[in-house]
Amino acid sequence: METTHRVVTGDARDLAAVADESVDLVVTSPPYPMIEMWDDLFAELDPAVGDALERGDGREAFEAMHVQLDQVWDELERVLVDGGIACINVGDATRTLDDSFRVYSNHARVLEAFEARGFDPLPDILWRKPANSAAKFMGSGMIPPNAYVTLEHEYILVFRKGDSRRSFPPGDDDRYEAAYFWEERNRWFTDLWSDVTGELQTLDSPDDDLRERSAAYPLEIPYRLCCMYSTYGDTVLDPFWGTGTTSLAAMCAGRHSIGYELEAAFVSAFDDRVRKVQDRSRSIGERRLERHRAFVDRERQRTDGPGLDYEADHYETPVVTRMESGIRLYEVVDVQLSDGSDAGTGDDADNVGYRLTHAPLE
């Protein structure tokens, strides 16, 4: 199996290099409006943002920032296939402007934007992202009533384009080989992920500001979402590519990927992560098999479990359901640099591309 991966240095408000209805899944985390580290970016996109912040008008700044994100959501509507899924990781913001402290509900505004474009919202996921501070509150310390809880969770908002699910040929190999284990389904398809936490992606860059903005969600999140909402051979898009965590997850999961990123330095630094993808993809697959076999061992000690009535076709292990029988995990065995023209269409002058070869994990 081969997959292709392209990163475009460009503005995601115009995904010119991505063809209409050519993307099966979107997994992304945009810059969060009203988080101070993103003020300059939004002000560059629209000077009205900076003007509103200077006046202390948080509501106007919040809306002006989201108007910029709305242009990206317009493009996602264009490039997603009917029935395609968009997963948007976003956190709310708290901020004091003009001596007034409040929460800015980014997740609610994004939900509103996607519904306005005809997307159907699906059940969302919360995951806990611990704050760096040891303090678990803000405000007046130990004296009521003017303390505020600390935001320690983020949302993964899930949307489907159109009102029907994607269709596949009966017995489609790519779909059935991409099945997940019964116990993975139970862990992944819950609305609260308490077993993943935030991480800082290390970035080798002399630019202090770039390193400061390299915080990203952990690889486990986009990897799970790729497994949950796409099949082998699908194309995954991240319009806010950052340090490339979504592309790395797609590589490990055997999906094609396209990323858009304004900051060329992030794209240049990605080569270091790609060099480790062979070992990482193997370790992820081996860990999934190890966890499944540990689950089997536990189930064999129980009398009230779901039963282990089927055998996996490619691994010496029982599984719970017939749908799991065809599971086949893949590892990356070769990585080649390409000109970036392998995925999508358009001008490839600002593209970086990779062609990966995957082999079944034995």
N, C-alpha and C positions, 0 to 999 in steps of 0.2 A: 504494500500500500504506500502511496506517495501523497504528501500534502504540501501545499504551497502557502507561503505567508508573506504578506507585503505590508510595509509601513510607509505611509505617505506623510511627508512634512507639509502640512497644510491646515487650512481652517475647516473645521467640521461643519460649519454653517453652509458649506457648499461641497458636498461629497462627489465632486465631478468625476473622480476616478472609479466610482462604484456604479454599476449599471442598475437600472430599474429592476426591482424584484429579483435580486441576485443574492441576497443575504438571508440565511435561515434563522440566525439567532444574533441578537445584540446583547453583549454583556459589557457594561461600562459604569464608571463612577465619575460624574461630572464635577467640576469645581463647584463648591457649595456656596451659593449666594449668602452674603452677610457674614462669612468667615473672613476675618481681616486679611489673611494671607492672600486671598484672591481679589482684594479690592483693586489693585493696580491693573490686573488683567481685565476685569470688567470695565474699568474706567477707560482703558485703551480701546476696548470694543465699542463703548458708548460714553462719551464725555459727560453725559447727563448723570451717569452713576456717580462720578466724582463730585459733581456739583451738589447732588442730593446729600451725599455723605458730609460734605463741608457744611451744609445747612443743618445737619442733624436730622434730616428727614429720612428715617429708616424705612418707612413704608414705601416711599417713592423709589429709593435705591433698591430695595428688595424686588419690586416689580420690574424695574428697568433691567436688573441683572437677569431675571427669569425670561424677559423678552428675548435676550440674546440666546439663552438655551432653547427657547421655543423654535428658533430657526433650525437648530440641530434636530429637534423632534420632527419638524416638517420633512427633513431629509430622511429620517428613519422610516417615516411612513412611505416614502417613495421607494426605498431600496429593499425593504423587507418583503419576503414572499407572503402571499395570503396564508394565514394560519401561523406565520412566523412569530417568534416570541422575543420580547424586549425585556431585559432584566436591568433595572436602574438602581445602583447602589447609591443612596443619598442619606445624609444626616441633616437634622435640623440645626439651627444656630441660635446661640444666645448672645446678646450684645447690648451694651449701654451706649446710647446716643442721646445727646442733649439732656443728660442726667436721667434718662428713662431706660430702665432695664426691661427686656422682654425676650420672648422666644420668637424666632422667625421659622415658620413651619414649611421648610423646603419640600418635605415629602408630600404634603397636601397640595402644594402648588404644582408639583410635577404630575401628581395624579390627575388634577384638573386639566392640565395641558394635554395629556394623552387621551383622556376621555373626550375632550373637544375634537380630537383628530380621529375619532371613531374606533380607537383601541378598546378592547374589553379588558378591564382589570381582573386579574386572577388573584388568589390569595397571596399576600405578601409574607415576607420573612423578616424577622428581627434577629440581629446578631449583636453580641455585646462587644464593644470596643472600649476597653478600660481607659479612663483618663490618666494622663501622666501625673497629675497632682495627687498627693496623698489625701487631700481634703475631699470629702464626699458631699460638700454643699458649698453654696456661695451665698453671700449676704451677711447677716448679722451674727454669725457664729452661733453661740448657744442660747441666744435670747430670741424667743418668738416675737412677732410672726413674720419677720422679713428675711428669712433664709430661703434659698432656692435649691432644688435638687440639681444634681449634676447629670448632664446628658451623657450616658454611657452606652447607648445603643444606636445602631444605624438600621435603616430600612433597605431591604431589597424589594423594590416594587416590580411586579411581574405583570406584563401586558401581552395580549394576543392581538395581532392585526386581523381584523375581520371577525366574523361571527362563527367560523367553523375551524376545526382542527385540520392540520395537514393530512393528506392521504398518501399511502404508500402501496406498492404492489404487494399482493399476498406473499408472506414468507420472505420479505426483503432481507437479504443477508446483512447489509450494512446496519439495518435497524435491529435485527435480532442479535447480532454479535455485540452490539452496543448496549445490550441489556445490563442492568445493575442487579446486584444480589438483593434478596428479599430483605435482609437486615439493613442494607444500605438504603433501600427505599424508605424503611421505617425511620431511619435516622435523618435522611436528607429531606424528606417531604413532611417535615414538621415545621410549624410556623415560628419556632424559636430555636436558633442555633446557639447553644451554650458551649459548644466544644470547639469553636474557632475564636481567635482573638486577633486584635490588630497587630501589625508588624511594620517596622520601618525597613524599606528596601534600601540597602546600601548602594551608594552611587559614587563611583570613582570620578569626581569632577573637581576642578579647581574653583568652580563657581559656588561660593557659599550659599547664595540664594537658591541655586538649583538643588543643592543637597537638602536644603531646608524644605523644599517643596516635593521631595521624593517619597513622602509618606504614601502608602498604598494599602489596599486591602490584601489580606494574605492569599497566597496561591490557592489554598483550599477552596475559597469561595468561587472564583471563576471556573475552577476545575469541576466542582460539583455541578454548577449551573450548566456547563457544557455537557456533562453526562446526563443531566436531568431533562434538558430541553432540546437536544440535538442528537443526530446519529453520526456514525462514521461517514466522512466525506462531506458533511455539511460545512457551510461557511459561516464563521463567527466574526462579527464586526465590533470594534471598540472605537467610537469616534473621539473619546478622550483617553488616548492611549497611555500617556504618562511614562512609567518605567516598563511598560510592556507586559504586565502580569497576565492580562487576558490572552495575549498571543502565546505566552509561555504555557498557559493552561491548555490552550487549543492544541499546541504542539504535543503536549503530553497525552491529550485525549484523542488524538488522531483526527482532528478537524482542521480545515483550512481556516486562515484568518486574514483579516485586513484591519489595520490600525491607522488612525489619523492623529497627528500630534503637531502642535504649533511650535514646540521647542525642539530645534534640531539636535541640541546636545543630548537630550534624552534618547533620541534614535541612535546617535553615535555610541552611547554607552551600552546599548542593548547587546552588542556582540559578546560581551563578557557573560551574559546570562545564557545566551544561545549555546555557548561552548560547553555548558554544563547540562544541557537538556537531555543528552543520552543517559547519563547516570540518573538524572532526576526522574525521567519517564520510567526507567526500569524500577527504581525504588518505589515509585507510586504504585505501579502494577503489582510488585511483590508484596507491598504492604496490604493492598486490597485482598489479595489471595490469602495472606497470613491471617488477616482479620476474619475472613470468611471461615477458614479452617478452625480458628478459635471458636467462632460461633457454632460450628458443627459439633465440636467437642462438648461445648456446654449443652447443646440441645440433646445430645445423646444421653446426658445425665438426667434429663427431664422426662416426665410422663405426660405433661400437659402442654407440650410445645406444638408448633405448627406442623411438625412432621418433616421428614427428609425423604420424600418419595421418588425423587428423580435424580439422575446422574448428569453431571456436566459433560458435554460432548468433548471438550478440549482439555479438561483438567480432571485429575483423579480426586473428585470430591462430590458428595451429594449436594443437591440444592432443594429448595422448598417447592418451587413451582416449575411447570414445564417451560414457561417463558424464559427462565434463567438457563435452561440447558445449553443454549447456543452461545453463551457469553464467551467472548474471546478478547483478551487484553493484548495491547500492542506496546512495543517499546521502540524508541527512535534508535536506529542503527547507523544512520548517516545524515550529515547536514552539509548542504552545498549552498554557497552564496549565489543568488541569481540577480537579474536586473530589476526584479520587482514587477515584471509584466505578467507573472503567472496567474494572478488573481485579479478579477475585475477588468475594467477597461479604462482608457484615458491616457494622458501624458505621463510617462514613467520617469521623467527627468529627475524628480525629487523623491523617487521611491528607493527603498532598500528591500530586498527580497531574499527569501530562503526557500530552498526545496529540501524536504525531509523525506527520508525513506524509513518506513516502519515495518517491523517484523513481528509475528506473533510472539507473545511472551510465553515461554515454555515453563 
